[in-house]
Amino acid sequence: MEQNGYTEESYEAWRDNASEGAGIPDMELPGVDELVEKKLLLGVLADAMDSLLPEERELAMKVFGEQIPVTELSQQIGGSRRTLAFRKDKVLEKLRHFFREHGFDV
């Protein structure tokens, strides 16, 4: 274990739930409230993506999800970078509108 960077002190700190004081990042599991909130937010995000047209959803997944630059994506699909950037801005505005309608401040 010591070859992998673990020491007896780090194990004891983890066991005693005192890892922060020993310089080890917090290893606690997230609370139920945090998990429920994340699940709700992911549900809202899924609904927002479902509200887009299929080509808009694909654009959003590639540009925002996979973080593919607009220039690179335009080269991949053989379209104009300016047109694709305009469409990206329209999709972003649709998503902002969706979130505002559902009570999120974006």
Buried (B, 14 or more C-beta within 10 A) or exposed (E): EEEEEEEEEBBEBBEEEEBEEBEBEEEEEEEEEEEEEEEEEEEBEEEBBEBBEEEBBBBBEBBBEEEBEBEEBBEEEEEEBEEBBEBBEEBBEBBEEBBEEEEEEE
